[in-house]
Every structure is written in C-alpha cells, then in structure tokens.
Amino acid sequence: MNWHNVITIARKDIKEVRENKSIWIPMIVVFLIFSVVLPVIFILAILHTAESELMTEPMKTFFQNMPTSLTNQIAGMTLEQQMIYLAVTYFFAPLFLILPLMVSNIFAVDSFAGEKERKTIEALLYTPTTDKELIMGKLLAAFVPSQIIAWIGFVIYSIVVNLTGYPTFGRIFFPGLLWVVLMLWIVPAVSLFGLGVSVLVSIKAKSFQEAYQISGSVVLPFIAILLMQIFGVIYLSIWFTLVLGLLFWVVDWIILYIGTKKFRRGEIIANMV
C-alpha cells in the first residue's frame, strides 16, 4: 500500500469538508450543545431545584439498585453533589459518544455518497490508486477529525463541568478513570463503528441525504445505554466499558472488512454512467 496516496486522498477529503459550510456549521452547533450547553443547564437545574424534587421515583430506584462500587464513589457527598457527579460522569457518557460518532459518520458519508452525488468522485476513481488505498484514504479523512474533535470536546466539557460545579464541590472533581478509559478505548472504537456503517450504506446510497439518514441510526445503541442506566438496568464501570469497547472493536473489524470487500470502483463507475 502506498501511504503517500492514502494521505493525499485524506487531505483532499478533509479540505473539501472544511470548505463545505453546510456540514461543519451544524457540526459545531452539536459540538457546543454536548460539550457546553447540556452540562451547564443540567448542573444549574440541579442547583436550583429543591432536594425533595430531585428524588423522583426513577432516581430513587436508581439509588436503591446502585452497585456497591458506585455507592462508595458518592459516599459522603451531598445530594446535589451526588446528582451532579452521576450526571456528568455516567449519564452524559453515552451522549458524549454521539459526538465522535456523528463526526465520523458525516465525514464518511460525504466522502463516499456525497462525492457520488456531486460527481466529483469520478476523477478519483480513474486514478492509479488501488481500491484499498482509496478507501483507506477516505477512512483516514473521517477518523482523524473525529478523534481531534472528540478530544477538544472532552477538554472543553471537563473545564465547563468543573467550573460550573466548583461552587458546590469546592474542588476539581472531573474527570475520573472511567472517562480516561472512555476516551482512549471507547471513542476510537465508536468512531470506527460509525465509519464502517457509513461505508456500507454509502456504497449503495445514491445521495448524501439518503446515506446520512440510514447511517444516522447508529446513535440508537448509545441512547439505549443512557436509558438503561437511568432505569438501573446497567451501570457503567471500568470493566463494563472495557468489555463494551472490545465488543465495538470486534464489530468494527467485521464491518470494515465487509465494507472493503464490497467496495469496487468498477461498480461505482458503472452506476454513474
């Protein structure tokens, strides 16, 4: 494999997305919502809500069914501190994972289906690059930005959470080890998951909108994880996160393997004629 060709293709795709305001402006809006708006609103809402109103029936059930490890983490905290800590550490984790997933998804869909729709992929298909180099370049163009944006979002989220919660905690309380594992192990796997699904969908889709709508369903597992946490079905832990990440890496390998096998420039050229 010629990595010079791979990097050249990746740079071209990143440049095209950077110049497409219809893609990155909504991305920035979602980025700010997940990293700044939601945590600030949630923390302030907790601080301005009476303790009796905080303990709703779902929250009572959540506290009653908490594992000992989680109970020990919040032992000695006030109810407000417990609610803030649980929210920013556990409840927002699945939502935060949507950020790198969404970024990789948009980049990948635009790189494949978007270019087919704009008829700009045709010239690239006739270049002497191999199919593997072509698809690797496009995957790289989506994966790298998703990791950069995820880490920037994580830093901003950490600053916002600590600044907003500092009057209550009197110290820096975020992040913990769980989020370190999340960022180093889960986030790359989630990004590749979004990429793999987007590749499979985009190969057959005729337009960016069609591919994005179908591949957008990849957020559903993370919404499910959030809901299962709220209702006490599961509790995120370091071991659970490690196992979940391993599952994603296995699924990633399968999906990307299938995607690279199905990608044939000859078929794409024939469908464009």
N, C-alpha and C positions, 0 to 999 in steps of 0.2 A: 504493500500500500504506500502511495506517495503522499506523505503528510503535508507537503507543500501545497498540493492540490486541495486537500481536505481543509487546511487553514484558509486558503484563498476563497473557497466556497463559503466557509463560515463567515469570513469578514464581509463578503458581498451581501449575505443574507442579513447580518446584523445592521449593516449600513442601510439597507432597504427598509427594515423595520423602524430604525431610528428616524428615518425621513417620513414615515407614514404616521401622521398625527392621529388618524382615526384609530390606530392601535395603541400607541403609548399614552395618549391622554387618558382614556378610560382606565388603563393600567395604573397610572399614577393615582387616580381617584380611589380605586380599590385599595391600593397600597396604603394610602393615608387613612382610609376607613379602618382597615385591620390593624395598622400599627399605632394610630393615634386616637382617632375618634371613638371607636368602640371601647377601648380600655379606660379612657378618661370618663366617658359617660357612665360606664358601669361602676367605676370606683366612686365617682361623685354621687351616683344614685344610692349606693350603699351607705355612704357617709351622711346622707340627708334623709335616710329612712329610719324610722323607729325600730328598735330591736324586735319588738313584738310582731312587726310587719315583715321583718326579714325571714323569720322562721315560718315559711309556708309549708304546706303538707309535703310537697316533693323534697324540700330541703330537710325537713325532719326525717323523712325516710332515708335520704342520702347520708345524713349524720349517723343515723342508727345503724346503717349497714356498712359503714366505713371499715376497712381493714385496720388492724392494729398499727401497721406501719404508718398509715396516713393519720390516724388519730394521734400518734406520738409526734408527728410533724407539727400539728397545730395545737398541741397541748400548751397551756399557759398563755395562749393568745385570747384577746377579747373576741366577742362575736363578730364585730366589724372586721378585725384583723383576719379572722378565720375565713370570712366570706370573701374578702379581697384576695387573700392568698390562694384559696381554692379556685377562684375565678381566673386569675391571671396565670396561675401555674398549670391548672388542669383543664378547666372548661374552655379556655381560649386556645389551647394547644391544637385541637383538631381544626379550628377555624384558621389559625395561622398557617397550617399546612396547605390551605387552599391557595395561598399567595404564590409559592413557587410552582404549584401545580398549574395554576391559571397562566402564569408567565410562560412556562414551557409549552403549555397547550397552545396558546396564542401564537407563539413564535413558530412552532412546528406546523400548525395548520396553515399559517400564512406562507411558510416556506414551501409547502407542498401544494395544497389546494389553492391557496391564494395566487401562487405563481402560475398554476394551470389556468386559473380564471383570467389572469391578466395577460396570458400568452407570453410571459417572459421566461418561462422555464424551457421553452423550445430550443433556444440557442444553447443553453447549458447542457441539454440532453445530447446535442450533437458534438460536444467537446470530447477529446480523447480520454477523459477521466473514466474510471471504471464505475460500475454501479455501486460498489462498496464505498469508494471514495466519495461519490456524490451523496449518498445517504448519510455517511459519517460526517461530512461537512455540514449538512443541514441539521443533523442531530446536535453537533457541537455548537452550532449557532443558536440553538434553543436552550441547551443545557447550561452553558456558561452564564448567560444573562440571568437565568432563573436562580442560580446559586448566588450571584452577586446581589441581586435584588432581595433575596431571602435574608442574606446576612446584614444588609443595610437595614432591612425591616426589623430584624431581630435587635440590632443595636438601638434603633430608634424606639422600638417597643419597650426595651429594657429601661431606657432613660425616662420615657414617659411614665411607665408604671412606677418606677422608684420616686420620681418627682411628685407624682400625684398621691402616692401612698405614704410618702415620707412623714407628713404631719401626724399620721396615725401610727406608723411603726417606729418612727424616730431613728431609722437606720435603713441601709440598703438591704433589701430582702429578696431581690430577684436579680439574676436567675439562679436556679439550683441545678443540681447534677442532672435532673431529668431533662431539662432544656438543652444542656450540653449534648446529651445523647441524641436528643431530638434533632438538633442542628447538624451534628456530624454523621448521624446514621440514617435517620428517617428522611430528612429533607432531600438529600440526593436521590434516594430511592423513590420518593414520591414524584420528583421531577422526571425521572426516567419512566415512571409509570405513565405520567401524562404524555410524555413523548411517544412512548410505544403505542398507546391507544390512538393518538393523533395521527401517527404514521399509517396505521392500519385503516383508519377512517378516510384519511386524505387520499390514499391511493385510489379509492373508488369514487370519492366525492367529486362533484363537478364544480363546486363553488366553495369559497371561504365560509360563507354563512351556513351552508349545509353541513360542512365538516365540523365547524365550531359548535353548532347546535347538538350534533350527535356526540362529539367527544366531550362536550361540557358535562355529560352525565357522570364523569369520573369523580366529581365532587361528592356524589352521594355517599360513598363509604365513610367519608370524614364527617358528614352531617350525622350519619348513623352512629359513629363513635361518640360524638358530642351528646346525642340524645341518650345513648346507653349509659353514659357517665351520669347525666342528670338524673336518670331514673334508677341509678345504682346497679345496673346490670354488669358493668365493668368499671374498673378503676385503673387509670394509667399509673404504671410504676416503671421503674427502670427495666426490670425483667420483661414486663409486658411490651415495652417499647422496643427492646432488643429483638424479641420474637416477632413482633409486628414488622419491624424493619427487615428481618431476614425473609419473612413471607413476601414482602414487597420486592426485595432483590431477586427472589426466585421467579416471581411473576414477571418482573421486568425482563429478565433474561429470556423467558419463553416468548413474551410479546415481541420484543425486539428481534429475536431470532426469526419468528414468523414474518415480521414486517420486512426484514432484509431479504428474505426468501421470496416474498411476494412482489417486491419492488423490481420491476422490469421496465427499463426506459423504452424498449420497443413497443410495449403495450400502451404506454402513455402517449408516445408519438402517434401510434395508430389511432387512438381515441381522439386525438386533437385534430386529425385530418378531416 
